[in-house]
Amino acid sequence: MAAGYPPGMTTCPMCAESVADGAERCLHCGEALGRPAGTSRAPGGLTYDVMQDKVGLVPNLRVKDNLVQAIVTVVALVLGVAIGTVFGGAEGALAGALGGLVVGGLGSGVVLMIIGLVRR
């Protein structure tokens, strides 16, 4: 049990969130738990995480990262629809929605790459 945590809880070495003792994965960041420091959780697992954090453009398995990506994309979509509606009515709203999705997808990727660089 980690100091300062309720009984049955410990801290994730990757994101420092509290997790249940004996958990195989952190519910917050997806990090594999219960293994000695410095060892890979599976062949290629650490390489995959480094690739995701440094380069992006591969599916992300961390819950928090997926939530960040969803929020950034939805905000960009709503802003795109609002701006499109103001400048072009219904057709502008459709164009704004498409633009918002593109900007949101690219923007969320950039945000996640920055988070990944800071995380490591």
Buried (B, 14 or more C-beta within 10 A) or exposed (E): EEEEEEEEBBBBBBBEEBBEEEBEBBBBBBBBBEEEEEEEBEEEEBEBBEBBBEEBEEEBBBBBBBEBBEEBBBBBBBBBBBBBBEEEEEEBBBBBBBBBBBBBBEBBBEBBBEBBEEBE
